[in-house]
């Protein structure tokens, strides 16, 4: 799957509508998952998507799609395996987003200041990623928060 296809697929996620079922209001979203275990980055071409149902909350209402947090880069704020809501759009300095850098994707905090651009971690045991001149960095969306999935999400 190319980065363009991945981006185009994500653009359709906003069409998902809030739904109600027994137990209270829920919302159905596509959730992007890595196809195999990894540490900090995921190859965009290896991501799979499945529909999930999440409980209604502010983070879910703002989200256009979801991602399963595949790394420990943002622990303890967002633990590995957490389902994160993501709103399509560009991240600003200091915001946490889903980024494509070349063919790799990351969930990180954007640092842009003093002529530097980095994708920063919170967990000091995971390295930051420096964006170099000539690199193509795309922001797929901004994290809205942790979602509570009614459907089980299993990371490989």
N, CA, C and O atoms as a GROMACS GRO file, in nm:
protein
  624
    1UNK      N    1   0.086  -0.117   0.000
    1UNK     CA    2   0.000   0.000   0.000
    1UNK      C    3   0.090   0.123   0.000
    1UNK      O    4   0.178   0.135   0.085
    2UNK      N    5   0.070   0.212  -0.093
    2UNK     CA    6   0.154   0.331  -0.100
    2UNK      C    7   0.106   0.436  -0.001
    2UNK      O    8  -0.006   0.431   0.050
    3UNK      N    9   0.194   0.533   0.024
    3UNK     CA   10   0.159   0.642   0.115
    3UNK      C   11   0.039   0.720   0.062
    3UNK      O   12  -0.044   0.766   0.141
    4UNK      N   13   0.029   0.735  -0.069
    4UNK     CA   14  -0.083   0.809  -0.128
    4UNK      C   15  -0.213   0.734  -0.103
    4UNK      O   16  -0.314   0.794  -0.066
    5UNK      N   17  -0.212   0.602  -0.124
    5UNK     CA   18  -0.331   0.522  -0.100
    5UNK      C   19  -0.372   0.529   0.046
    5UNK      O   20  -0.490   0.545   0.077
    6UNK      N   21  -0.274   0.518   0.136
    6UNK     CA   22  -0.299   0.527   0.280
    6UNK      C   23  -0.366   0.660   0.314
    6UNK      O   24  -0.465   0.663   0.386
    7UNK      N   25  -0.312   0.770   0.261
    7UNK     CA   26  -0.366   0.903   0.287
    7UNK      C   27  -0.508   0.914   0.232
    7UNK      O   28  -0.597   0.967   0.299
    8UNK      N   29  -0.531   0.866   0.109
    8UNK     CA   30  -0.664   0.872   0.049
    8UNK      C   31  -0.764   0.791   0.129
    8UNK      O   32  -0.879   0.832   0.146
    9UNK      N   33  -0.722   0.675   0.178
    9UNK     CA   34  -0.810   0.592   0.260
    9UNK      C   35  -0.850   0.666   0.386
    9UNK      O   36  -0.967   0.665   0.425
   10UNK      N   37  -0.753   0.731   0.449
   10UNK     CA   38  -0.783   0.804   0.572
   10UNK      C   39  -0.881   0.919   0.546
   10UNK      O   40  -0.961   0.953   0.633
   11UNK      N   41  -0.875   0.977   0.427
   11UNK     CA   42  -0.965   1.088   0.396
   11UNK      C   43  -1.111   1.046   0.393
   11UNK      O   44  -1.200   1.131   0.406
   12UNK      N   45  -1.138   0.918   0.377
   12UNK     CA   46  -1.277   0.872   0.375
   12UNK      C   47  -1.333   0.844   0.514
   12UNK      O   48  -1.453   0.823   0.529
   13UNK      N   49  -1.246   0.844   0.614
   13UNK     CA   50  -1.290   0.806   0.748
   13UNK      C   51  -1.394   0.902   0.808
   13UNK      O   52  -1.475   0.860   0.890
   14UNK      N   53  -1.393   1.028   0.769
   14UNK     CA   54  -1.485   1.124   0.828
   14UNK      C   55  -1.630   1.090   0.798
   14UNK      O   56  -1.720   1.145   0.861
   15UNK      N   57  -1.654   1.001   0.701
   15UNK     CA   58  -1.790   0.965   0.663
   15UNK      C   59  -1.858   0.874   0.764
   15UNK      O   60  -1.980   0.856   0.760
   16UNK      N   61  -1.780   0.816   0.853
   16UNK     CA   62  -1.840   0.727   0.953
   16UNK      C   63  -1.927   0.812   1.048
   16UNK      O   64  -1.888   0.920   1.089
   17UNK      N   65  -2.043   0.762   1.080
   17UNK     CA   66  -2.138   0.836   1.163
   17UNK      C   67  -2.154   0.774   1.302
   17UNK      O   68  -2.131   0.654   1.322
   18UNK      N   69  -2.193   0.859   1.395
   18UNK     CA   70  -2.222   0.809   1.531
   18UNK      C   71  -2.345   0.719   1.525
   18UNK      O   72  -2.440   0.747   1.453
   19UNK      N   73  -2.342   0.613   1.602
   19UNK     CA   74  -2.455   0.520   1.608
   19UNK      C   75  -2.486   0.490   1.754
   19UNK      O   76  -2.402   0.509   1.842
   20UNK      N   77  -2.607   0.443   1.777
   20UNK     CA   78  -2.647   0.404   1.912
   20UNK      C   79  -2.679   0.256   1.913
   20UNK      O   80  -2.729   0.202   1.814
   21UNK      N   81  -2.650   0.192   2.021
   21UNK     CA   82  -2.687   0.053   2.040
   21UNK      C   83  -2.707   0.031   2.189
   21UNK      O   84  -2.686   0.122   2.269
   22UNK      N   85  -2.746  -0.089   2.226
   22UNK     CA   86  -2.768  -0.118   2.367
   22UNK      C   87  -2.645  -0.081   2.448
   22UNK      O   88  -2.532  -0.103   2.404
   23UNK      N   89  -2.666  -0.025   2.564
   23UNK     CA   90  -2.554   0.011   2.649
   23UNK      C   91  -2.510   0.155   2.632
   23UNK      O   92  -2.412   0.196   2.695
   24UNK      N   93  -2.576   0.232   2.551
   24UNK     CA   94  -2.540   0.372   2.536
   24UNK      C   95  -2.486   0.404   2.399
   24UNK      O   96  -2.468   0.316   2.315
   25UNK      N   97  -2.461   0.531   2.377
   25UNK     CA   98  -2.416   0.574   2.245
   25UNK      C   99  -2.275   0.524   2.214
   25UNK      O  100  -2.187   0.523   2.301
   26UNK      N  101  -2.256   0.484   2.090
   26UNK     CA  102  -2.126   0.441   2.043
   26UNK      C  103  -2.100   0.504   1.907
   26UNK      O  104  -2.187   0.568   1.849
   27UNK      N  105  -1.981   0.485   1.860
   27UNK     CA  106  -1.943   0.537   1.729
   27UNK      C  107  -1.858   0.432   1.661
   27UNK      O  108  -1.775   0.368   1.725
   28UNK      N  109  -1.878   0.414   1.534
   28UNK     CA  110  -1.799   0.318   1.458
   28UNK      C  111  -1.692   0.394   1.380
   28UNK      O  112  -1.720   0.493   1.313
   29UNK      N  113  -1.568   0.346   1.390
   29UNK     CA  114  -1.454   0.408   1.323
   29UNK      C  115  -1.367   0.300   1.262
   29UNK      O  116  -1.373   0.184   1.304
   30UNK      N  117  -1.287   0.336   1.164
   30UNK     CA  118  -1.182   0.247   1.118
   30UNK      C  119  -1.064   0.264   1.211
   30UNK      O  120  -1.029   0.376   1.249
   31UNK      N  121  -1.003   0.153   1.247
   31UNK     CA  122  -0.884   0.156   1.332
   31UNK      C  123  -0.769   0.094   1.252
   31UNK      O  124  -0.781  -0.017   1.201
   32UNK      N  125  -0.658   0.166   1.243
   32UNK     CA  126  -0.540   0.119   1.173
   32UNK      C  127  -0.448   0.047   1.269
   32UNK      O  128  -0.416   0.097   1.376
   33UNK      N  129  -0.405  -0.072   1.228
   33UNK     CA  130  -0.324  -0.160   1.311
   33UNK      C  131  -0.198  -0.201   1.235
   33UNK      O  132  -0.201  -0.217   1.113
   34UNK      N  133  -0.088  -0.218   1.307
   34UNK     CA  134   0.031  -0.273   1.242
   34UNK      C  135   0.008  -0.421   1.214
   34UNK      O  136  -0.061  -0.489   1.290
   35UNK      N  137   0.064  -0.471   1.104
   35UNK     CA  138   0.045  -0.612   1.068
   35UNK      C  139   0.139  -0.706   1.141
   35UNK      O  140   0.115  -0.827   1.143
   36UNK      N  141   0.245  -0.654   1.199
   36UNK     CA  142   0.340  -0.739   1.270
   36UNK      C  143   0.405  -0.658   1.380
   36UNK      O  144   0.405  -0.534   1.374
   37UNK      N  145   0.459  -0.723   1.481
   37UNK     CA  146   0.519  -0.651   1.593
   37UNK      C  147   0.637  -0.564   1.550
   37UNK      O  148   0.714  -0.604   1.462
   38UNK      N  149   0.650  -0.450   1.609
   38UNK     CA  150   0.761  -0.360   1.580
   38UNK      C  151   0.786  -0.271   1.700
   38UNK      O  152   0.714  -0.279   1.800
   39UNK      N  153   0.887  -0.187   1.689
   39UNK     CA  154   0.916  -0.101   1.802
   39UNK      C  155   0.863   0.040   1.779
   39UNK      O  156   0.753   0.071   1.826
   40UNK      N  157   0.936   0.124   1.711
   40UNK     CA  158   0.900   0.264   1.709
   40UNK      C  159   0.823   0.308   1.586
   40UNK      O  160   0.733   0.390   1.596
   41UNK      N  161   0.857   0.255   1.469
   41UNK     CA  162   0.791   0.297   1.345
   41UNK      C  163   0.719   0.179   1.282
   41UNK      O  164   0.747   0.063   1.312
   42UNK      N  165   0.626   0.210   1.193
   42UNK     CA  166   0.553   0.109   1.118
   42UNK      C  167   0.561   0.147   0.971
   42UNK      O  168   0.542   0.263   0.936
   43UNK      N  169   0.590   0.050   0.887
   43UNK     CA  170   0.586   0.073   0.744
   43UNK      C  171   0.440   0.094   0.705
   43UNK      O  172   0.354   0.012   0.738
   44UNK      N  173   0.413   0.201   0.635
   44UNK     CA  174   0.276   0.234   0.597
   44UNK      C  175   0.212   0.120   0.519
   44UNK      O  176   0.094   0.092   0.535
   45UNK      N  177   0.291   0.055   0.434
   45UNK     CA  178   0.238  -0.053   0.352
   45UNK      C  179   0.198  -0.177   0.428
   45UNK      O  180   0.136  -0.266   0.370
   46UNK      N  181   0.232  -0.186   0.556
   46UNK     CA  182   0.198  -0.307   0.633
   46UNK      C  183   0.081  -0.285   0.727
   46UNK      O  184   0.044  -0.376   0.802
   47UNK      N  185   0.021  -0.168   0.725
   47UNK     CA  186  -0.092  -0.142   0.814
   47UNK      C  187  -0.218  -0.209   0.759
   47UNK      O  188  -0.238  -0.218   0.638
   48UNK      N  189  -0.302  -0.255   0.850
   48UNK     CA  190  -0.433  -0.308   0.813
   48UNK      C  191  -0.538  -0.224   0.884
   48UNK      O  192  -0.508  -0.152   0.979
   49UNK      N  193  -0.661  -0.233   0.839
   49UNK     CA  194  -0.769  -0.155   0.901
   49UNK      C  195  -0.883  -0.248   0.936
   49UNK      O  196  -0.913  -0.343   0.864
   50UNK      N  197  -0.947  -0.219   1.048
   50UNK     CA  198  -1.069  -0.290   1.085
   50UNK      C  199  -1.166  -0.190   1.147
   50UNK      O  200  -1.125  -0.092   1.208
   51UNK      N  201  -1.291  -0.218   1.130
   51UNK     CA  202  -1.393  -0.133   1.192
   51UNK      C  203  -1.403  -0.169   1.338
   51UNK      O  204  -1.401  -0.286   1.375
   52UNK      N  205  -1.413  -0.068   1.420
   52UNK     CA  206  -1.432  -0.089   1.564
   52UNK      C  207  -1.546  -0.001   1.611
   52UNK      O  208  -1.580   0.099   1.547
   53UNK      N  209  -1.603  -0.038   1.721
   53UNK     CA  210  -1.707   0.043   1.784
   53UNK      C  211  -1.648   0.096   1.914
   53UNK      O  212  -1.595   0.019   1.994
   54UNK      N  213  -1.657   0.228   1.934
   54UNK     CA  214  -1.602   0.291   2.053
   54UNK      C  215  -1.712   0.362   2.129
   54UNK      O  216  -1.812   0.403   2.070
   55UNK      N  217  -1.693   0.375   2.258
   55UNK     CA  218  -1.790   0.447   2.341
   55UNK      C  219  -1.784   0.595   2.309
   55UNK      O  220  -1.678   0.651   2.281
   56UNK      N  221  -1.899   0.657   2.315
   56UNK     CA  222  -1.909   0.799   2.287
   56UNK      C  223  -1.841   0.879   2.397
   56UNK      O  224  -1.865   0.857   2.516
   57UNK      N  225  -1.756   0.972   2.358
   57UNK     CA  226  -1.687   1.063   2.448
   57UNK      C  227  -1.635   1.177   2.362
   57UNK      O  228  -1.639   1.167   2.239
   58UNK      N  229  -1.586   1.286   2.422
   58UNK     CA  230  -1.534   1.397   2.340
   58UNK      C  231  -1.425   1.354   2.242
   58UNK      O  232  -1.426   1.399   2.127
   59UNK      N  233  -1.332   1.268   2.284
   59UNK     CA  234  -1.224   1.224   2.195
   59UNK      C  235  -1.280   1.145   2.076
   59UNK      O  236  -1.229   1.156   1.965
   60UNK      N  237  -1.385   1.066   2.099
   60UNK     CA  238  -1.446   0.987   1.991
   60UNK      C  239  -1.523   1.078   1.895
   60UNK      O  240  -1.518   1.057   1.774
   61UNK      N  241  -1.593   1.178   1.949
   61UNK     CA  242  -1.670   1.269   1.863
   61UNK      C  243  -1.579   1.350   1.772
   61UNK      O  244  -1.619   1.383   1.660
   62UNK      N  245  -1.459   1.382   1.817
   62UNK     CA  246  -1.365   1.460   1.736
   62UNK      C  247  -1.289   1.373   1.636
   62UNK      O  248  -1.232   1.425   1.540
   63UNK      N  249  -1.288   1.242   1.656
   63UNK     CA  250  -1.205   1.152   1.576
   63UNK      C  251  -1.268   1.119   1.441
   63UNK      O  252  -1.389   1.099   1.430
   64UNK      N  253  -1.183   1.114   1.339
   64UNK     CA  254  -1.224   1.068   1.207
   64UNK      C  255  -1.187   0.922   1.186
   64UNK      O  256  -1.248   0.853   1.104
   65UNK      N  257  -1.088   0.874   1.259
   65UNK     CA  258  -1.045   0.734   1.255
   65UNK      C  259  -0.965   0.708   1.382
   65UNK      O  260  -0.947   0.797   1.464
   66UNK      N  261  -0.917   0.586   1.396
   66UNK     CA  262  -0.841   0.547   1.515
   66UNK      C  263  -0.714   0.475   1.473
   66UNK      O  264  -0.704   0.422   1.362
   67UNK      N  265  -0.616   0.474   1.562
   67UNK     CA  266  -0.496   0.393   1.544
   67UNK      C  267  -0.468   0.322   1.675
   67UNK      O  268  -0.495   0.374   1.784
   68UNK      N  269  -0.414   0.202   1.664
   68UNK     CA  270  -0.369   0.131   1.783
   68UNK      C  271  -0.225   0.176   1.807
   68UNK      O  272  -0.141   0.169   1.718
   69UNK      N  273  -0.198   0.222   1.927
   69UNK     CA  274  -0.063   0.270   1.962
   69UNK      C  275   0.029   0.149   1.964
   69UNK      O  276   0.019   0.065   2.052
   70UNK      N  277   0.117   0.141   1.867
   70UNK     CA  278   0.201   0.023   1.848
   70UNK      C  279   0.335   0.030   1.919
   70UNK      O  280   0.405  -0.070   1.928
   71UNK      N  281   0.373   0.147   1.969
   71UNK     CA  282   0.504   0.157   2.034
   71UNK      C  283   0.489   0.212   2.175
   71UNK      O  284   0.381   0.252   2.217
   72UNK      N  285   0.599   0.213   2.245
   72UNK     CA  286   0.604   0.268   2.381
   72UNK      C  287   0.651   0.413   2.380
   72UNK      O  288   0.682   0.468   2.486
   73UNK      N  289   0.657   0.476   2.264
   73UNK     CA  290   0.714   0.609   2.248
   73UNK      C  291   0.645   0.716   2.333
   73UNK      O  292   0.708   0.813   2.373
   74UNK      N  293   0.516   0.700   2.360
   74UNK     CA  294   0.442   0.802   2.433
   74UNK      C  295   0.396   0.756   2.571
   74UNK      O  296   0.308   0.816   2.632
   75UNK      N  297   0.456   0.648   2.620
   75UNK     CA  298   0.424   0.604   2.756
   75UNK      C  299   0.486   0.699   2.856
   75UNK      O  300   0.598   0.745   2.832
   76UNK      N  301   0.420   0.732   2.964
   76UNK     CA  302   0.298   0.672   3.016
   76UNK      C  303   0.170   0.740   2.969
   76UNK      O  304   0.060   0.694   3.003
   77UNK      N  305   0.180   0.848   2.891
   77UNK     CA  306   0.060   0.920   2.846
   77UNK      C  307  -0.031   0.829   2.764
   77UNK      O  308  -0.150   0.818   2.792
   78UNK      N  309   0.024   0.764   2.662
   78UNK     CA  310  -0.051   0.672   2.578
   78UNK      C  311   0.024   0.538   2.576
   78UNK      O  312   0.124   0.524   2.506
   79UNK      N  313  -0.024   0.441   2.653
   79UNK     CA  314   0.047   0.312   2.661
   79UNK      C  315   0.038   0.233   2.531
   79UNK      O  316  -0.056   0.249   2.453
   80UNK      N  317   0.136   0.148   2.511
   80UNK     CA  318   0.136   0.059   2.396
   80UNK      C  319   0.007  -0.024   2.399
   80UNK      O  320  -0.029  -0.080   2.502
   81UNK      N  321  -0.062  -0.030   2.285
   81UNK     CA  322  -0.188  -0.103   2.275
   81UNK      C  323  -0.311  -0.017   2.292
   81UNK      O  324  -0.421  -0.062   2.262
   82UNK      N  325  -0.296   0.108   2.339
   82UNK     CA  326  -0.411   0.197   2.353
   82UNK      C  327  -0.470   0.229   2.216
   82UNK      O  328  -0.397   0.237   2.117
   83UNK      N  329  -0.600   0.246   2.210
   83UNK     CA  330  -0.668   0.287   2.087
   83UNK      C  331  -0.682   0.439   2.093
   83UNK      O  332  -0.748   0.492   2.183
   84UNK      N  333  -0.621   0.507   1.997
   84UNK     CA  334  -0.621   0.653   1.996
   84UNK      C  335  -0.713   0.706   1.887
   84UNK      O  336  -0.711   0.658   1.774
   85UNK      N  337  -0.795   0.805   1.922
   85UNK     CA  338  -0.875   0.876   1.824
   85UNK      C  339  -0.787   0.975   1.751
   85UNK      O  340  -0.699   1.036   1.810
   86UNK      N  341  -0.811   0.991   1.620
   86UNK     CA  342  -0.731   1.082   1.539
   86UNK      C  343  -0.824   1.166   1.451
   86UNK      O  344  -0.913   1.113   1.384
   87UNK      N  345  -0.801   1.296   1.453
   87UNK     CA  346  -0.876   1.391   1.370
   87UNK      C  347  -0.788   1.429   1.251
   87UNK      O  348  -0.673   1.467   1.268
   88UNK      N  349  -0.842   1.418   1.131
   88UNK     CA  350  -0.766   1.458   1.012
   88UNK      C  351  -0.725   1.604   1.025
   88UNK      O  352  -0.803   1.688   1.070
   89UNK      N  353  -0.603   1.634   0.985
   89UNK     CA  354  -0.556   1.771   0.987
   89UNK      C  355  -0.408   1.777   1.020
   89UNK      O  356  -0.345   1.675   1.046
   90UNK      N  357  -0.355   1.896   1.020
   90UNK     CA  358  -0.213   1.917   1.046
   90UNK      C  359  -0.189   1.945   1.194
   90UNK      O  360  -0.264   2.019   1.258
   91UNK      N  361  -0.084   1.885   1.245
   91UNK     CA  362  -0.045   1.910   1.384
   91UNK      C  363   0.037   2.039   1.391
   91UNK      O  364   0.111   2.073   1.299
   92UNK      N  365   0.021   2.108   1.501
   92UNK     CA  366   0.101   2.227   1.530
   92UNK      C  367   0.213   2.187   1.625
   92UNK      O  368   0.210   2.078   1.683
   93UNK      N  369   0.311   2.275   1.642
   93UNK     CA  370   0.421   2.251   1.736
   93UNK      C  371   0.364   2.209   1.872
   93UNK      O  372   0.276   2.276   1.926
   94UNK      N  373   0.414   2.100   1.925
   94UNK     CA  374   0.372   2.052   2.057
   94UNK      C  375   0.253   1.957   2.055
   94UNK      O  376   0.222   1.897   2.158
   95UNK      N  377   0.186   1.942   1.942
   95UNK     CA  378   0.071   1.852   1.935
   95UNK      C  379   0.117   1.711   1.900
   95UNK      O  380   0.219   1.692   1.832
   96UNK      N  381   0.041   1.612   1.946
   96UNK     CA  382   0.069   1.473   1.916
   96UNK      C  383  -0.012   1.435   1.793
   96UNK      O  384  -0.133   1.460   1.786
   97UNK      N  385   0.055   1.374   1.698
   97UNK     CA  386  -0.012   1.336   1.574
   97UNK      C  387   0.039   1.205   1.519
   97UNK      O  388   0.131   1.143   1.573
   98UNK      N  389  -0.024   1.165   1.409
   98UNK     CA  390   0.020   1.049   1.332
   98UNK      C  391   0.090   1.106   1.210
   98UNK      O  392   0.031   1.184   1.134
   99UNK      N  393   0.215   1.066   1.191
   99UNK     CA  394   0.298   1.123   1.086
   99UNK      C  395   0.351   1.016   0.992
   99UNK      O  396   0.380   0.904   1.035
  100UNK      N  397   0.363   1.050   0.865
  100UNK     CA  398   0.429   0.965   0.766
  100UNK      C  399   0.558   1.037   0.728
  100UNK      O  400   0.556   1.153   0.686
  101UNK      N  401   0.668   0.968   0.744
  101UNK     CA  402   0.800   1.020   0.707
  101UNK      C  403   0.857   0.918   0.611
  101UNK      O  404   0.901   0.811   0.652
  102UNK      N  405   0.855   0.952   0.483
  102UNK     CA  406   0.889   0.853   0.382
  102UNK      C  407   0.784   0.745   0.383
  102UNK      O  408   0.664   0.775   0.374
  103UNK      N  409   0.824   0.619   0.395
  103UNK     CA  410   0.731   0.507   0.401
  103UNK      C  411   0.706   0.460   0.545
  103UNK      O  412   0.639   0.359   0.566
  104UNK      N  413   0.759   0.531   0.643
  104UNK     CA  414   0.741   0.493   0.783
  104UNK      C  415   0.636   0.583   0.847
  104UNK      O  416   0.622   0.700   0.810
  105UNK      N  417   0.563   0.528   0.944
  105UNK     CA  418   0.466   0.610   1.016
  105UNK      C  419   0.499   0.607   1.165
  105UNK      O  420   0.551   0.508   1.216
  106UNK      N  421   0.467   0.718   1.232
  106UNK     CA  422   0.497   0.736   1.373
  106UNK      C  423   0.380   0.804   1.441
  106UNK      O  424   0.308   0.882   1.378
  107UNK      N  425   0.360   0.776   1.570
  107UNK     CA  426   0.271   0.855   1.655
  107UNK      C  427   0.364   0.925   1.752
  107UNK      O  428   0.425   0.861   1.838
  108UNK      N  429   0.375   1.056   1.738
  108UNK     CA  430   0.474   1.133   1.815
  108UNK      C  431   0.426   1.277   1.836
  108UNK      O  432   0.326   1.320   1.779
  109UNK      N  433   0.501   1.350   1.919
  109UNK     CA  434   0.477   1.492   1.942
  109UNK      C  435   0.564   1.570   1.844
  109UNK      O  436   0.684   1.545   1.832
  110UNK      N  437   0.502   1.665   1.774
  110UNK     CA  438   0.574   1.746   1.675
  110UNK      C  439   0.652   1.858   1.743
  110UNK      O  440   0.597   1.934   1.823
  111UNK      N  441   0.779   1.865   1.710
  111UNK     CA  442   0.864   1.975   1.757
  111UNK      C  443   0.911   2.050   1.634
  111UNK      O  444   0.977   1.993   1.548
  112UNK      N  445   0.876   2.179   1.625
  112UNK     CA  446   0.920   2.266   1.516
  112UNK      C  447   0.958   2.400   1.576
  112UNK      O  448   0.872   2.481   1.609
  113UNK      N  449   1.087   2.423   1.589
  113UNK     CA  450   1.135   2.550   1.643
  113UNK      C  451   1.282   2.567   1.610
  113UNK      O  452   1.355   2.470   1.592
  114UNK      N  453   1.324   2.690   1.603
  114UNK     CA  454   1.464   2.725   1.578
  114UNK      C  455   1.523   2.652   1.458
  114UNK      O  456   1.639   2.612   1.460
  115UNK      N  457   1.442   2.635   1.354
  115UNK     CA  458   1.488   2.570   1.233
  115UNK      C  459   1.498   2.419   1.242
  115UNK      O  460   1.547   2.355   1.148
  116UNK      N  461   1.453   2.360   1.351
  116UNK     CA  462   1.457   2.215   1.369
  116UNK      C  463   1.316   2.157   1.357
  116UNK      O  464   1.217   2.221   1.390
  117UNK      N  465   1.311   2.034   1.309
  117UNK     CA  466   1.185   1.961   1.307
  117UNK      C  467   1.215   1.820   1.354
  117UNK      O  468   1.302   1.752   1.300
  118UNK      N  469   1.140   1.777   1.457
  118UNK     CA  470   1.157   1.643   1.514
  118UNK      C  471   1.021   1.584   1.546
  118UNK      O  472   0.922   1.655   1.564
  119UNK      N  473   1.020   1.453   1.552
  119UNK     CA  474   0.905   1.380   1.605
  119UNK      C  475   0.952   1.325   1.738
  119UNK      O  476   1.030   1.230   1.744
  120UNK      N  477   0.904   1.386   1.845
  120UNK     CA  478   0.954   1.358   1.980
  120UNK      C  479   0.873   1.252   2.052
  120UNK      O  480   0.754   1.232   2.027
  121UNK      N  481   0.942   1.184   2.141
  121UNK     CA  482   0.880   1.085   2.228
  121UNK      C  483   0.862   1.146   2.367
  121UNK      O  484   0.915   1.252   2.397
  122UNK      N  485   0.787   1.078   2.450
  122UNK     CA  486   0.778   1.111   2.591
  122UNK      C  487   0.865   1.014   2.669
  122UNK      O  488   0.932   1.052   2.765
  123UNK      N  489   0.862   0.889   2.626
  123UNK     CA  490   0.940   0.783   2.689
  123UNK      C  491   1.087   0.799   2.648
  123UNK      O  492   1.120   0.786   2.530
  124UNK      N  493   1.173   0.826   2.743
  124UNK     CA  494   1.315   0.851   2.715
  124UNK      C  495   1.389   0.728   2.662
  124UNK      O  496   1.500   0.741   2.610
  125UNK      N  497   1.330   0.609   2.676
  125UNK     CA  498   1.398   0.490   2.625
  125UNK      C  499   1.375   0.470   2.475
  125UNK      O  500   1.434   0.380   2.415
  126UNK      N  501   1.290   0.553   2.414
  126UNK     CA  502   1.264   0.548   2.270
  126UNK      C  503   1.319   0.676   2.208
  126UNK      O  504   1.296   0.786   2.260
  127UNK      N  505   1.391   0.663   2.098
  127UNK     CA  506   1.458   0.777   2.036
  127UNK      C  507   1.362   0.868   1.961
  127UNK      O  508   1.263   0.824   1.903
  128UNK      N  509   1.394   1.000   1.965
  128UNK     CA  510   1.326   1.097   1.881
  128UNK      C  511   1.367   1.073   1.736
  128UNK      O  512   1.469   1.009   1.710
  129UNK      N  513   1.287   1.124   1.642
  129UNK     CA  514   1.319   1.114   1.500
  129UNK      C  515   1.341   1.254   1.448
  129UNK      O  516   1.252   1.339   1.455
  130UNK      N  517   1.461   1.280   1.394
  130UNK     CA  518   1.492   1.411   1.337
  130UNK      C  519   1.450   1.411   1.190
  130UNK      O  520   1.484   1.320   1.115
  131UNK      N  521   1.377   1.515   1.150
  131UNK     CA  522   1.337   1.532   1.012
  131UNK      C  523   1.445   1.616   0.946
  131UNK      O  524   1.469   1.730   0.986
  132UNK      N  525   1.509   1.561   0.845
  132UNK     CA  526   1.622   1.627   0.779
  132UNK      C  527   1.575   1.701   0.654
  132UNK      O  528   1.469   1.672   0.599
  133UNK      N  529   1.656   1.796   0.610
  133UNK     CA  530   1.626   1.869   0.486
  133UNK      C  531   1.608   1.767   0.374
  133UNK      O  532   1.688   1.675   0.360
  134UNK      N  533   1.505   1.783   0.296
  134UNK     CA  534   1.476   1.692   0.186
  134UNK      C  535   1.382   1.579   0.223
  134UNK      O  536   1.326   1.515   0.134
  135UNK      N  537   1.363   1.552   0.354
  135UNK     CA  538   1.267   1.450   0.396
  135UNK      C  539   1.125   1.499   0.369
  135UNK      O  540   1.097   1.618   0.378
  136UNK      N  541   1.038   1.407   0.336
  136UNK     CA  542   0.897   1.441   0.316
  136UNK      C  543   0.820   1.394   0.439
  136UNK      O  544   0.803   1.275   0.462
  137UNK      N  545   0.773   1.492   0.518
  137UNK     CA  546   0.695   1.464   0.638
  137UNK      C  547   0.551   1.506   0.612
  137UNK      O  548   0.523   1.619   0.573
  138UNK      N  549   0.458   1.411   0.634
  138UNK     CA  550   0.316   1.441   0.620
  138UNK      C  551   0.248   1.412   0.752
  138UNK      O  552   0.275   1.310   0.816
  139UNK      N  553   0.160   1.501   0.792
  139UNK     CA  554   0.080   1.477   0.912
  139UNK      C  555  -0.053   1.418   0.866
  139UNK      O  556  -0.128   1.481   0.792
  140UNK      N  557  -0.080   1.297   0.910
  140UNK     CA  558  -0.205   1.228   0.874
  140UNK      C  559  -0.320   1.278   0.961
  140UNK      O  560  -0.434   1.286   0.915
  141UNK      N  561  -0.290   1.313   1.086
  141UNK     CA  562  -0.394   1.362   1.176
  141UNK      C  563  -0.339   1.390   1.314
  141UNK      O  564  -0.225   1.357   1.346
  142UNK      N  565  -0.423   1.451   1.396
  142UNK     CA  566  -0.388   1.491   1.532
  142UNK      C  567  -0.464   1.401   1.630
  142UNK      O  568  -0.584   1.378   1.614
  143UNK      N  569  -0.394   1.351   1.730
  143UNK     CA  570  -0.455   1.262   1.829
  143UNK      C  571  -0.554   1.340   1.914
  143UNK      O  572  -0.522   1.447   1.967
  144UNK      N  573  -0.676   1.286   1.928
  144UNK     CA  574  -0.780   1.350   2.009
  144UNK      C  575  -0.786   1.293   2.150
  144UNK      O  576  -0.841   1.356   2.241
  145UNK      N  577  -0.729   1.174   2.171
  145UNK     CA  578  -0.729   1.111   2.302
  145UNK      C  579  -0.747   0.962   2.293
  145UNK      O  580  -0.757   0.905   2.184
  146UNK      N  581  -0.752   0.898   2.409
  146UNK     CA  582  -0.769   0.753   2.417
  146UNK      C  583  -0.918   0.721   2.402
  146UNK      O  584  -1.003   0.788   2.460
  147UNK      N  585  -0.947   0.618   2.324
  147UNK     CA  586  -1.084   0.572   2.302
  147UNK      C  587  -1.104   0.440   2.377
  147UNK      O  588  -1.011   0.362   2.396
  148UNK      N  589  -1.228   0.419   2.418
  148UNK     CA  590  -1.263   0.292   2.480
  148UNK      C  591  -1.340   0.210   2.376
  148UNK      O  592  -1.455   0.240   2.343
  149UNK      N  593  -1.274   0.106   2.327
  149UNK     CA  594  -1.334   0.023   2.224
  149UNK      C  595  -1.428  -0.080   2.284
  149UNK      O  596  -1.392  -0.148   2.380
  150UNK      N  597  -1.548  -0.092   2.227
  150UNK     CA  598  -1.641  -0.197   2.264
  150UNK      C  599  -1.599  -0.327   2.197
  150UNK      O  600  -1.633  -0.436   2.244
  151UNK      N  601  -1.525  -0.315   2.087
  151UNK     CA  602  -1.477  -0.431   2.013
  151UNK      C  603  -1.334  -0.455   2.053
  151UNK      O  604  -1.259  -0.359   2.071
  152UNK      N  605  -1.293  -0.578   2.066
  152UNK     CA  606  -1.156  -0.607   2.104
  152UNK      C  607  -1.057  -0.575   1.995
  152UNK      O  608  -1.079  -0.607   1.878
  153UNK      N  609  -0.948  -0.512   2.034
  153UNK     CA  610  -0.838  -0.484   1.943
  153UNK      C  611  -0.721  -0.567   1.989
  153UNK      O  612  -0.683  -0.562   2.106
  154UNK      N  613  -0.665  -0.643   1.901
  154UNK     CA  614  -0.551  -0.724   1.938
  154UNK      C  615  -0.433  -0.688   1.851
  154UNK      O  616  -0.440  -0.698   1.729
  155UNK      N  617  -0.324  -0.644   1.915
  155UNK     CA  618  -0.201  -0.618   1.841
  155UNK      C  619  -0.130  -0.750   1.820
  155UNK      O  620  -0.129  -0.836   1.909
  156UNK      N  621  -0.068  -0.768   1.701
  156UNK     CA  622   0.004  -0.892   1.675
  156UNK      C  623   0.116  -0.913   1.775
  156UNK      O  624   0.188  -1.013   1.768
   0.00000   0.00000   0.00000
